Structures are given as C-alpha cells and as structure tokens.
C-alpha cells in the first residue's frame, strides 16, 4: 500500500461514512482505510457465511456499500485542489494529533482550504462559540475576545455561523490575526450563504476546514457532530451567550470530556441567551471576561491576567491618622477643633497638624476657628481601572 492509496481510501470514506460514526471508526482501526474500503466493495454474496462487520447493523452497512459502489475519490481530490484545498489525513505532518483524543469518532481526514499549517495553528488555538441570534452585547464580547486573542498570537476557532461565530472570526481578521472556520459541509460550499464573503476572507487569511468532501451540504446532525472537532482541535472553548438547548453547550461539554478548558462569558441573569452559559459556570466552567483571562487558563505557566481592582481615589492615599481626622468631620457645617479631636481620638495639636495637611490637599477649609469639608470634589482617580 502506498501513501497515495491511503489518501484515496480516506477521501472515498469521507463520502461514504458520516462524520463521527464510531462503528466505521472501529472497522477503520481494525482493517485500515484501504482494507475497510476493500471490504465495502466486496460483494457480500461472495462470502455469505461471514460478515466482515459483526455487530454493525445491516442497514448501516448496506448504506456504506451503496455509496462505496459509486464514489470517485480522485474527482473529489481534484475538486478540492481547484478550490485551493487539500485533504489532510492521520500520519501527515499537518495532522493535528489532538484529534486522536476522539478515539473511534476521530475524523477520517480533514479537507482544508487556506495557506497555513493546520497542526501548527491548532497547537495554539481557542474556540469562541455561542448563539446565532446573539445580542449586541454578545457580539461585542465575541469580537473583543477574538481581537485580544489574535493580538496575543492565538488562533481563534469557530463555526462560521451567524451571531457569535461570525463576530469571533471578524474580530480575529480585524486584528490581522489567525482564525479557523470549521464547517459542517464541503469547504467549497459557503454556508451560511450570507457569510460567503467572510468565509472567503478566512480562506485567504486563515483556514477553512471540514470533514465532508467537496460539494457536500450541511444537515442538522452534521452541525452537532462538527462541534466535537472544534472541541478537540483547541486548547479550550469559550461560550459567549447560549440558551439551555444550544449546540455551543455541546461543544463546551465535549471539550470538558476531552480534558480541555471550558470557559463562559457571563451576561444578564434576565437574558435567556445567557442562561446556558450561567449553567456551565455553575459547573466546572471558568468565568472569563477578556482575552487575558482566557490566556491565563490556556497559555503557558506564568501568563497571568492582571489583578482586578477599583480605581484608587485621592483619599485612599492618605495616612491612617490623617484619614481618621477626615472621617471625624461631619458633613454640612463647620466644627470646632476640639470636637474633631475628640471624634478622631487624638490630641488637638496632632489634629490641627492633620487638618492643615488636609487643607493643602483640598479636602477641608477653615471657617474662623472651625473646620469643615470643602464643597468642591477633589481630583478623581489617579489609577486606571482593571489594574493596568
């Protein structure tokens, strides 16, 4: 058997077998691609006493045999080549080995469009997925996350669907970053049609991949099965908006089963589009709000997100004794020095010194022998939000 025979056999099997068929994966593991295909093309009447596929339903095998009789793998390979594509199979240098974690549900091969090396990109990738009918908040968060990840050299993987997927791809492209679209159809079929331009841009700047041969159209089951590839291909999955019954949650739970990081972006508790995300977060998923927090989980040791804290106000910089004197001044009216000292638990001399300090900083003003808080606010925060 030559490498070309293996590629031809796997190209044929991508048209014969539905993605994620563990029955087919079992026989592929036992017979190899060429052996599996040979058994499918052998007339069962020639060996009526034994079946090469014990335990697999006759209806399933009959479907395989029917498609095996008409498949033309060279034509599919030529069609992919005309669209700038190729078939990547296990054993190729470009094959992402983390897909092997899927066991018998591993893809037979991946049809790929785009100039980049899939294996290299997959080693440093994050999935960003979510609702198709997303809110402006969800679209903004997906775009911002993807842009931040791309700027830090991470590959953004999603499914090219409307909503969160499209926003994630656009965010990565806008940052001149890397993005991969995993389709539930042939890589020559722009689906959804409204994203034909986007998928074309991804094929030029990133990668478009799928398990199905050229010309194949999506079905509801293929969308669900596509999600296992997204989960296995990446280091972690971020869900941005998802209802309780959402394919994005299938991706996230698949990632968790494979030992990948699962993350969610919180939203309003009144939004049904965030209910699924919140359910994930009540489990083992990790709450994230920006790219730095995602990278802290999936990146190398020591890549920590900045500490989060509120703004530092001028009064936060006062010494404890001075702050205690400031707190001792009542609002709205002048107060004698002795009353302030009593409230602050200090001597009048020390209190007077603290009051002059506060006066120089603009916190208090003198009214004859009394003191009161200034009416004008002091300068605002002297540190930016977010701890940076």
Buried (B, 14 or more C-beta within 10 A) or exposed (E): EEEEEBBBBBBBBBBBBBBBBEBBBBBBEEBBBBBBBBBBEEEBEEEEEEEBBEEBEEEBBEBBBEBBEEBEBEBBBEBBEEBBBBBBBBEBEBBBEBBEBBEBBBBBBBBBBBEBBBBBBBBBBBBBBBBBEBBEBBBBBBBBBBBBBBBBEBBBBBBBBBBBBBBBBBBBBEBEBBBBBBBBBBBBBBBBEEBEEBBEBBBEBBBBBBBBBBBBEBEEEBBBBBBBBBBBBBBBBBBBBBBEEBBBBBBBBBBBEBEBBBBBBBBEEEBEBBBBBBBBBEEEBBEBBBBBBBBBBBBEEEEEBEEEEEEEBBBEEBEEBBBBBBEBBEEEEBBEBEBBBEBBEBEEEEBBBBBEBBBEBEBBBEEEEEBBBEEEEEEEEEEEEBEE
